[in-house]
Amino acid sequence: MISFIKQNPLFNYFMITFLFSWSGICAFAFQTGIPASSKQFEETWQIAFLPYLFGPATIGLLFIGLTSGKEGFHDLKSRFLKWKINIGWYTFAILTLPLLVSALLFVFSQFSSEFIPDIITTHDKSSLILQGIAIGFFGGGLLEETGWTGFATPKLKARYGIIKTGLIIGFLWGLWHFLPVLWGCGDEAGKINWSLFLPGLFFYFSGAPAYRVLLVWVHEHTKSLVPVVLMHTSLSASLFFIFNFPQKGFPAFLYYLVLSIALWIIVGIVSRTKSWKMAN
């Protein structure tokens, strides 16, 4: 088995990560069906999502041990501990997404109140921000990037440039979200709610790959996992908590479409910088 894994570590990493991550959802799906009803999802998602949350990191650490041993763990540790980098990278990692989505929602909200985010309408703003940051950091940044960037990115980047590495991982990152989104988009009768399912899925295959390209760029220039984890935290906290808005269907699709275009424009801009060429 170890020999088989070493022959094609990237393919096997993604395959086993998907199988492990989706195992909890698949187990509950035998009882709830796919999608689950909204009530079934609310009652079971916290348990069903445990393998999903820990999948990238758990399998990533396993594969680092199997393919690189102590040297691989030492490299991972050094990238987690490398925090003395130019403050500009921290600024880019933490503020790019919040500034972008707040600007978009401000413009959209001038035409429709559907685009007013939770941070404006909620009474307990501090709890919303803290919850978003905490879940974004542990459930998104730390656990996911230990695998996606800690293990997979350096191996792909050794073969390809920033764009191709980001697109490969970005597509698989989007696909990794497919089953949870599908399972959790049921209505009260357990039928798929297309107005909820399609906009989110669209972003995972349009905007998320662009953001992944930027994550690869930041990592390859800084050789640090710290800004990458913070950048992923910023994405999760901003989109799904602080600047979330309770709309679906066309308003959500339009928002994700414009956001995706904006992210690809940012990719185009940074691809002309000196730091991009140095990282490539």
VOBA-1610 file (N, C-alpha, C; in pm, whole numbers, padded with zeros to 5 digits, always signed):
BEGIN
Met+00082-00120+00000Met+00000+00000+00000Met+00086+00126+00000Ile+00191+00128+00082Ile+00281+00243+00087Ile+00348+00264-00047Ser+00391+00154-00110Ser+00455+00163-00241Ser+00358+00219-00343Phe+00232+00177-00338Phe+00130+00225-00430Phe+00106+00374-00411Ile+00101+00418-00287Ile+00080+00560-00256Ile+00195+00644-00309Lys+00318+00597-00291Lys+00435+00672-00332Lys+00446+00684-00484Gln+00388+00590-00557Gln+00396+00593-00702Gln+00319+00711-00760Asn+00209+00746-00700Asn+00130+00860-00746Asn+00066+00928-00625Pro+00148+00998-00547Pro+00098+01052-00419Pro-00012+01155-00434Leu-00007+01239-00537Leu-00109+01343-00552Leu-00246+01284-00585Phe-00249+01194-00682Phe-00377+01132-00717Phe-00436+01059-00598Asn-00352+00983-00529Asn-00400+00907-00414Asn-00439+00998-00299Tyr-00369+01109-00282Tyr-00406+01203-00176Tyr-00547+01256-00199Phe-00573+01305-00319Phe-00705+01361-00346Phe-00813+01254-00339Met-00786+01135-00392Met-00886+01028-00390Met-00921+00989-00247Ile-00821+00967-00163Ile-00847+00924-00026Ile-00907+01037+00056Thr-00865+01161+00030Thr-00923+01276+00100Thr-01072+01287+00071Phe-01110+01269-00055Phe-01252+01274-00091Phe-01329+01162-00022Leu-01276+01042-00027Leu-01344+00927+00033Leu-01361+00947+00184Phe-01255+00991+00250Phe-01260+01013+00394Phe-01355+01129+00427Ser-01342+01239+00355Ser-01422+01359+00385Ser-01571+01335+00367Trp-01606+01260+00264Trp-01747+01237+00233Trp-01808+01119+00308Ser-01726+01047+00384Ser-01774+00923+00447Ser-01887+00949+00546Gly-01877+01056+00625Gly-01981+01085+00723Gly-02113+01120+00656Ile-02106+01201+00550Ile-02227+01239+00479Ile-02291+01116+00413Cys-02207+01032+00352Cys-02259+00912+00287Cys-02326+00819+00388Ala-02267+00809+00507Ala-02325+00723+00609Ala-02465+00771+00649Phe-02481+00900+00669Phe-02612+00955+00705Phe-02707+00955+00587Ala-02652+00963+00464Ala-02737+00968+00346Ala-02816+00840+00326Phe-02768+00726+00382Phe-02844+00602+00374Phe-02978+00615+00446Gln-02982+00703+00547Gln-03105+00724+00623Gln-03184+00844+00572Thr-03113+00951+00538Thr-03181+01075+00502Thr-03207+01087+00352Gly-03127+01017+00272Gly-03133+01038+00129Gly-03052+01159+00090Ile-03040+01183-00040Ile-02967+01300-00090Ile-03059+01376-00185Pro-03091+01501-00151Pro-03049+01573-00031Pro-03130+01531+00091Ala-03080+01570+00207Ala-03157+01551+00330Ala-03264+01659+00338Ser-03367+01633+00411Ser-03464+01740+00436Ser-03398+01845+00523Ser-03453+01964+00523Ser-03395+02072+00602Ser-03388+02036+00750Lys-03489+01965+00800Lys-03489+01924+00941Lys-03382+01819+00967Gln-03371+01720+00879Gln-03270+01615+00895Gln-03130+01675+00891Phe-03109+01771+00803Phe-02978+01834+00792Phe-02942+01908+00920Glu-03035+01983+00974Glu-03010+02058+01097Glu-02978+01965+01214Glu-03039+01847+01216Glu-03020+01754+01327Glu-02892+01673+01317Thr-02835+01658+01197Thr-02725+01562+01178Thr-02596+01621+01122Trp-02598+01744+01069Trp-02482+01792+00996Trp-02356+01803+01081Gln-02371+01836+01210Gln-02253+01854+01294Gln-02172+01725+01309Ile-02241+01611+01310Ile-02170+01483+01318Ile-02125+01438+01179Ala-02214+01453+01081Ala-02182+01408+00945Ala-02065+01484+00886Phe-02045+01609+00927Phe-01939+01692+00870Phe-01803+01674+00938Leu-01795+01597+01044Leu-01666+01582+01113Leu-01557+01525+01021Pro-01582+01414+00950Pro-01478+01366+00857Pro-01448+01468+00747Tyr-01551+01540+00706Tyr-01534+01641+00601Tyr-01439+01752+00647Leu-01456+01799+00768Leu-01373+01906+00820Leu-01228+01863+00840Phe-01211+01740+00887Phe-01076+01693+00919Phe-01008+01621+00803Gly-01080+01596+00696Gly-01026+01518+00586Gly-00897+01569+00525Pro-00894+01693+00472Pro-00772+01742+00406Pro-00648+01739+00496Ala-00665+01780+00623Ala-00551+01784+00714Ala-00507+01644+00755Thr-00604+01557+00790Thr-00570+01422+00835Thr-00497+01344+00728Ile-00551+01344+00607Ile-00489+01269+00497Ile-00360+01338+00454Gly-00357+01471+00461Gly-00234+01543+00427Gly-00119+01505+00519Leu-00144+01502+00649Leu-00041+01463+00745Leu+00002+01318+00724Leu-00095+01232+00696Leu-00064+01091+00669Leu+00028+01079+00548Phe-00003+01151+00441Phe+00076+01140+00319Phe+00214+01205+00333Ile+00222+01312+00412Ile+00354+01371+00438Ile+00442+01269+00508Gly+00385+01200+00607Gly+00461+01098+00678Gly+00502+00983+00588Leu+00412+00938+00501Leu+00441+00824+00415Leu+00539+00857+00303Thr+00531+00980+00251Thr+00614+01015+00136Thr+00744+01087+00171Ser+00744+01161+00284Ser+00863+01241+00316Ser+00918+01217+00455Gly+00840+01155+00543Gly+00886+01124+00678Gly+00918+01248+00760Lys+01023+01238+00841Lys+01059+01348+00931Lys+01093+01475+00855Glu+01156+01459+00741Glu+01193+01577+00661Glu+01068+01654+00617Gly+00964+01580+00580Gly+00839+01643+00538Gly+00771+01716+00653Phe+00769+01656+00771Phe+00709+01721+00887Phe+00790+01843+00930His+00922+01835+00916His+01007+01950+00949His+00977+02066+00855Asp+00960+02036+00726Asp+00928+02140+00628Asp+00792+02202+00658Leu+00693+02118+00690Leu+00560+02168+00724Leu+00566+02259+00846Lys+00637+02214+00949Lys+00651+02293+01072Lys+00716+02427+01043Ser+00820+02427+00961Ser+00890+02552+00930Ser+00801+02650+00856Arg+00712+02601+00771Arg+00621+02690+00699Arg+00511+02744+00790Phe+00473+02665+00891Phe+00374+02714+00987Phe+00435+02816+01083Leu+00564+02805+01109Leu+00629+02894+01204Leu+00690+03017+01139Lys+00691+03021+01008Lys+00748+03136+00938Lys+00645+03248+00930Trp+00650+03337+01026Trp+00551+03445+01031Trp+00613+03582+01006Lys+00746+03591+01006Lys+00814+03719+00981Lys+00826+03742+00830Ile+00720+03793+00773Ile+00718+03826+00631Ile+00670+03969+00617Asn+00684+04024+00498Asn+00643+04162+00473Asn+00496+04181+00509Ile+00466+04289+00579Ile+00329+04314+00625Ile+00232+04327+00508Gly+00285+04359+00391Gly+00199+04370+00274Gly+00128+04240+00240Trp+00196+04127+00266Trp+00135+03998+00239Trp+00022+03970+00337Tyr+00040+04010+00462Tyr-00069+03995+00560Tyr-00187+04084+00522Thr-00157+04205+00477Thr-00263+04296+00437Thr-00343+04238+00321Phe-00272+04187+00221Phe-00339+04127+00106Phe-00421+04007+00148Ala-00363+03920+00231Ala-00430+03796+00271Ala-00556+03822+00352Ile-00551+03917+00442Ile-00662+03939+00535Ile-00769+04031+00479Leu-00730+04132+00403Leu-00825+04237+00366Leu-00882+04227+00226Thr-00818+04153+00136Thr-00865+04151-00004Thr-01011+04110-00016Leu-01047+03997+00042Leu-01185+03948+00028Leu-01286+04037+00101Pro-01262+04074+00229Pro-01359+04162+00297Pro-01382+04294+00225Leu-01275+04356+00176Leu-01291+04483+00106Leu-01368+04464-00025Leu-01340+04354-00094Leu-01405+04329-00222Leu-01555+04304-00203Val-01591+04213-00111Val-01732+04179-00095Val-01811+04295-00033Ser-01749+04369+00057Ser-01820+04483+00115Ser-01847+04590+00010Ala-01750+04610-00082Ala-01771+04706-00190Ala-01882+04661-00284Leu-01881+04533-00319Leu-01985+04480-00408Leu-02123+04489-00345Leu-02133+04451-00219Leu-02263+04454-00152Leu-02312+04597-00132Phe-02219+04689-00111Phe-02259+04830-00097Phe-02322+04879-00227Val-02259+04845-00340Val-02313+04886-00470Val-02448+04819-00495Phe-02454+04687-00474Phe-02578+04614-00499Phe-02692+04663-00409Ser-02659+04694-00285Ser-02763+04735-00189Ser-02824+04870-00224Gln-02756+04948-00310Gln-02814+05075-00355Gln-02934+05053-00447Phe-02939+04932-00506Phe-03048+04899-00598Phe-03151+04805-00536Ser-03110+04728-00435Ser-03203+04635-00373Ser-03162+04606-00229Ser-03260+04604-00139Ser-03232+04574+00001Ser-03201+04426+00023Glu-03217+04343-00081Glu-03186+04201-00070Glu-03038+04177-00043Phe-02955+04276-00076Phe-02811+04259-00066Phe-02752+04318+00062Ile-02836+04353+00158Ile-02784+04405+00285Ile-02730+04287+00366Pro-02602+04289+00405Pro-02541+04173+00472Pro-02579+04161+00618Asp-02548+04046+00674Asp-02584+04017+00813Asp-02520+04112+00912Ile-02399+04160+00881Ile-02330+04247+00975Ile-02408+04377+00996Ile-02493+04416+00900Ile-02575+04536+00913Ile-02704+04507+00987Thr-02763+04392+00959Thr-02896+04362+01014Thr-02895+04296+01151Thr-02785+04229+01187Thr-02783+04159+01315Thr-02762+04256+01431His-02816+04220+01547His-02801+04303+01666His-02670+04272+01739Asp-02627+04145+01732Asp-02507+04104+01804Asp-02390+04093+01705Lys-02337+04206+01666Lys-02233+04210+01564Lys-02103+04146+01610Ser-02067+04166+01735Ser-01941+04110+01784Ser-01942+03958+01782Ser-02055+03898+01819Ser-02065+03751+01817Ser-02057+03698+01675Leu-02120+03767+01581Leu-02115+03725+01442Leu-01973+03728+01390Ile-01900+03834+01420Ile-01762+03847+01373Ile-01673+03741+01436Leu-01685+03724+01568Leu-01601+03627+01638Leu-01630+03484+01594Gln-01759+03453+01575Gln-01796+03319+01530Gln-01742+03294+01389Gly-01755+03393+01302Gly-01705+03378+01166Gly-01556+03357+01161Ile-01481+03434+01240Ile-01336+03421+01242Ile-01293+03287+01300Ala-01359+03245+01409Ala-01322+03119+01474Ala-01348+03000+01383Ile-01468+02993+01325Ile-01500+02882+01236Ile-01417+02889+01108Gly-01398+03010+01057Gly-01316+03025+00937Gly-01172+02983+00959Phe-01120+03011+01079Phe-00980+02977+01107Phe-00962+02827+01128Phe-01041+02769+01218Phe-01022+02628+01251Phe-01084+02536+01145Gly-01207+02564+01105Gly-01275+02476+01011Gly-01232+02495+00868Gly-01182+02613+00834Gly-01140+02639+00697Gly-00990+02651+00683Gly-00936+02761+00733Gly-00794+02789+00712Gly-00699+02683+00762Leu-00707+02649+00890Leu-00609+02559+00949Leu-00626+02415+00900Leu-00746+02361+00910Leu-00768+02221+00876Leu-00758+02195+00726Glu-00807+02285+00646Glu-00800+02262+00501Glu-00661+02287+00445Glu-00600+02399+00484Glu-00472+02435+00422Glu-00356+02347+00466Thr-00370+02278+00578Thr-00268+02180+00615Thr-00256+02074+00506Gly-00369+02044+00440Gly-00367+01947+00331Gly-00347+02010+00196Trp-00437+02104+00158Trp-00430+02162+00023Trp-00296+02230-00004Thr-00250+02312+00092Thr-00125+02385+00072Thr-00007+02316+00139Gly-00033+02255+00255Gly+00077+02189+00326Gly+00134+02072+00249Phe+00047+01994+00184Phe+00094+01876+00110Phe+00085+01892-00041Ala-00033+01924-00093Ala-00056+01916-00238Ala+00011+02028-00318Thr+00004+02151-00271Thr+00054+02264-00349Thr+00202+02253-00385Pro+00293+02224-00290Pro+00434+02214-00329Pro+00461+02106-00433Lys+00391+01995-00425Lys+00414+01886-00520Lys+00365+01924-00659Leu+00250+01990-00668Leu+00202+02033-00798Leu+00286+02149-00853Lys+00326+02241-00765Lys+00404+02356-00808Lys+00542+02313-00860Ala+00592+02199-00815Ala+00719+02148-00866Ala+00710+02111-01014Arg+00587+02088-01062Arg+00567+02050-01203Arg+00511+02165-01286Tyr+00425+02246-01224Tyr+00352+02346-01300Tyr+00372+02485-01242Gly+00322+02585-01315Gly+00327+02721-01267Gly+00214+02750-01170Ile+00204+02876-01129Ile+00104+02916-01031Ile-00037+02896-01084Ile-00062+02938-01208Ile-00197+02929-01264Ile-00244+02785-01271Lys-00164+02698-01329Lys-00207+02559-01347Lys-00221+02488-01213Thr-00129+02514-01121Thr-00140+02455-00987Thr-00268+02502-00919Gly-00294+02632-00926Gly-00415+02686-00865Gly-00542+02633-00927Leu-00541+02617-01059Leu-00661+02567-01127Leu-00688+02421-01093Ile-00584+02341-01087Ile-00602+02198-01053Ile-00658+02184-00912Ile-00590+02247-00816Ile-00638+02237-00678Ile-00771+02310-00661Gly-00787+02422-00733Gly-00911+02497-00723Gly-01031+02419-00772Phe-01015+02348-00884Phe-01124+02266-00935Phe-01158+02154-00837Leu-01055+02087-00787Leu-01078+01978-00691Leu-01135+02032-00560Trp-01093+02149-00521Trp-01147+02216-00402Trp-01296+02241-00419Gly-01335+02288-00538Gly-01476+02309-00566Gly-01553+02178-00566Leu-01494+02074-00628Leu-01559+01944-00633Leu-01574+01885-00494Trp-01478+01910-00407Trp-01481+01861-00269Trp-01603+01916-00195His-01648+02035-00233His-01766+02095-00171His-01898+02043-00229Phe-01892+01971-00341Phe-02014+01935-00413Phe-02112+01853-00329Leu-02066+01742-00271Leu-02158+01655-00198Leu-02216+01723-00074Pro-02137+01793+00008Pro-02197+01863+00123Pro-02302+01965+00081Val-02273+02041-00027Val-02370+02140-00073Val-02497+02072-00120Leu-02481+01964-00197Leu-02598+01890-00247Leu-02680+01831-00133Trp-02611+01767-00038Trp-02681+01703+00074Trp-02754+01805+00161Gly-02699+01925+00172Gly-02757+02026+00260Gly-02855+02121+00194Cys-02888+02098+00066Cys-02977+02190-00006Cys-03118+02135-00023Gly-03162+02052+00069Gly-03298+02000+00061Gly-03399+02091+00127Asp-03523+02085+00079Asp-03629+02161+00143Asp-03693+02077+00253Glu-03807+02118+00302Glu-03872+02045+00412Glu-03912+01903+00372Ala-03938+01882+00242Ala-03979+01750+00194Ala-03861+01666+00148Gly-03740+01720+00155Gly-03622+01645+00112Gly-03596+01653-00038Lys-03660+01750-00106Lys-03634+01772-00248Lys-03533+01884-00263Ile-03452+01875-00366Ile-03345+01973-00381Ile-03400+02112-00407Asn-03346+02208-00336Asn-03382+02348-00352Asn-03282+02409-00451Trp-03320+02414-00578Trp-03226+02457-00682Trp-03180+02600-00662Ser-03264+02686-00611Ser-03227+02826-00592Ser-03122+02843-00483Leu-03108+02743-00398Leu-03005+02743-00295Leu-02881+02669-00343Phe-02902+02561-00418Phe-02793+02474-00460Phe-02707+02535-00570Leu-02768+02587-00675Leu-02693+02629-00794Leu-02604+02751-00773Pro-02649+02858-00705Pro-02559+02973-00687Pro-02432+02939-00611Gly-02446+02863-00501Gly-02328+02826-00425Gly-02234+02738-00504Leu-02290+02641-00575Leu-02208+02552-00657Leu-02137+02630-00766Phe-02205+02728-00824Phe-02144+02811-00928Phe-02019+02880-00876Phe-02026+02935-00754Phe-01909+03005-00701Phe-01793+02909-00678Tyr-01822+02788-00630Tyr-01715+02693-00601Tyr-01639+02653-00727Phe-01702+02665-00844Phe-01634+02629-00967Phe-01595+02749-01053Ser-01623+02868-01005Ser-01587+02988-01082Ser-01497+03082-01001Gly-01543+03123-00884Gly-01465+03214-00801Gly-01359+03146-00717Ala-01393+03027-00664Ala-01298+02958-00576Ala-01167+02923-00647Pro-01168+02878-00773Pro-01039+02853-00841Pro-00952+02978-00852Ala-01015+03094-00878Ala-00937+03218-00884Ala-00874+03248-00749Tyr-00951+03229-00642Tyr-00898+03253-00508Tyr-00787+03154-00475Arg-00800+03032-00524Arg-00696+02931-00501Arg-00568+02969-00574Val-00578+03026-00693Val-00459+03075-00764Val-00387+03178-00680Leu-00464+03269-00618Leu-00404+03371-00533Leu-00340+03309-00408Leu-00403+03206-00353Leu-00345+03136-00238Leu-00212+03072-00274Val-00206+03010-00392Val-00082+02948-00438Val+00025+03055-00455Trp-00011+03169-00513Trp+00083+03278-00534Trp+00140+03328-00401Val+00053+03351-00304Val+00099+03398-00173Val+00192+03297-00109His+00157+03170-00115His+00241+03067-00053His+00376+03055-00123Glu+00374+03056-00254Glu+00499+03037-00327Glu+00594+03154-00310His+00541+03274-00289His+00630+03387-00270His+00681+03396-00127Thr+00595+03366-00030Thr+00635+03380+00110Thr+00695+03253+00169Lys+00663+03138+00107Lys+00704+03007+00161Lys+00655+02991+00305Ser+00538+03047+00330Ser+00479+03042+00464Ser+00333+03001+00455Leu+00289+02921+00552Leu+00149+02881+00559Leu+00065+02981+00640Val+00130+03069+00712Val+00057+03163+00798Val-00035+03254+00717Pro+00014+03326+00614Pro-00078+03412+00538Pro-00181+03332+00460Val-00147+03209+00421Val-00243+03125+00348Val-00360+03088+00438Val-00330+03047+00561Val-00436+03013+00657Val-00522+03136+00685Leu-00460+03251+00703Leu-00536+03374+00730Leu-00620+03415+00610Met-00568+03392+00490Met-00641+03428+00369Met-00764+03339+00352His-00750+03211+00383His-00865+03119+00378His-00965+03156+00488Thr-00915+03190+00604Thr-01002+03234+00714Thr-01083+03356+00672Ser-01017+03450+00605Ser-01084+03572+00559Ser-01197+03539+00462Leu-01172+03443+00373Leu-01276+03402+00277Leu-01398+03345+00349Ser-01375+03246+00435Ser-01486+03180+00503Ser-01562+03275+00595Ala-01488+03356+00672Ala-01553+03447+00766Ala-01633+03554+00694Ser-01581+03603+00582Ser-01648+03711+00510Ser-01771+03662+00436Leu-01755+03557+00355Leu-01864+03512+00269Leu-01980+03450+00345Phe-01948+03369+00445Phe-02051+03287+00507Phe-02100+03338+00643Phe-02037+03445+00692Phe-02079+03498+00821Phe-02095+03650+00816Ile-01986+03722+00817Ile-01991+03867+00835Ile-02068+03936+00723Phe-02037+03901+00597Phe-02103+03965+00484Phe-02202+03872+00413Asn-02247+03772+00484Asn-02349+03684+00429Asn-02482+03760+00418Phe-02560+03727+00315Phe-02694+03784+00307Phe-02793+03670+00277Pro-02909+03673+00340Pro-03001+03558+00338Pro-03084+03549+00210Gln-03018+03557+00096Gln-03091+03549-00031Gln-03038+03430-00112Lys-03120+03384-00203Lys-03081+03274-00291Lys-03134+03303-00430Gly-03126+03206-00519Gly-03177+03226-00653Gly-03095+03328-00731Phe-03163+03409-00812Phe-03093+03502-00901Phe-03008+03605-00828Pro-03055+03667-00717Pro-02968+03763-00647Pro-02835+03702-00604Ala-02839+03581-00551Ala-02716+03514-00508Ala-02629+03480-00628Phe-02690+03433-00736Phe-02614+03401-00856Phe-02545+03525-00913Leu-02618+03636-00920Leu-02560+03760-00972Leu-02443+03805-00887Tyr-02460+03798-00758Tyr-02353+03837-00664Tyr-02229+03750-00685Tyr-02247+03618-00691Tyr-02133+03529-00709Tyr-02068+03545-00847Leu-02148+03578-00946Leu-02094+03600-01080Leu-02000+03720-01080Val-02047+03831-01025Val-01965+03953-01022Val-01842+03932-00933Leu-01860+03864-00821Leu-01748+03837-00732Leu-01643+03752-00801Ser-01686+03651-00876Ser-01592+03565-00948Ser-01514+03644-01053Ile-01585+03729-01127Ile-01518+03812-01227Ile-01415+03902-01162Ala-01452+03962-01049Ala-01360+04050-00978Ala-01236+03976-00931Leu-01252+03852-00884Leu-01138+03774-00837Leu-01044+03740-00953Trp-01101+03709-01068Trp-01016+03680-01184Trp-00945+03805-01234Ile-01008+03921-01218Ile-00941+04047-01253Ile-00820+04069-01161Ile-00839+04038-01032Ile-00726+04050-00938Ile-00614+03955-00976Val-00650+03833-01017Val-00548+03738-01064Val-00471+03797-01182Gly-00545+03858-01276Gly-00480+03919-01392Gly-00386+04032-01353Ile-00426+04109-01253Ile-00342+04221-01209Ile-00215+04171-01141Val-00228+04077-01047Val-00110+04032-00973Val-00018+03948-01060Ser-00072+03889-01169Ser+00013+03808-01257Ser+00115+03893-01332Arg+00097+04025-01329Arg+00190+04116-01395Arg+00293+04173-01298Thr+00285+04133-01172Thr+00379+04187-01073Thr+00510+04110-01072Lys+00610+04172-01015Lys+00742+04110-01005Lys+00738+03988-00915Ser+00660+03993-00808Ser+00653+03882-00715Ser+00593+03757-00780Trp+00502+03776-00875Trp+00445+03662-00948Trp+00552+03592-01029Lys+00630+03673-01100Lys+00736+03615-01184Lys+00842+03547-01099Met+00871+03603-00983Met+00970+03540-00894Met+00919+03406-00843Ala+00789+03399-00809Ala+00732+03274-00757Ala+00720+03167-00864Asn+00702+03209-00989Asn+00693+03113-01099Asn+00830+03061-01138
//
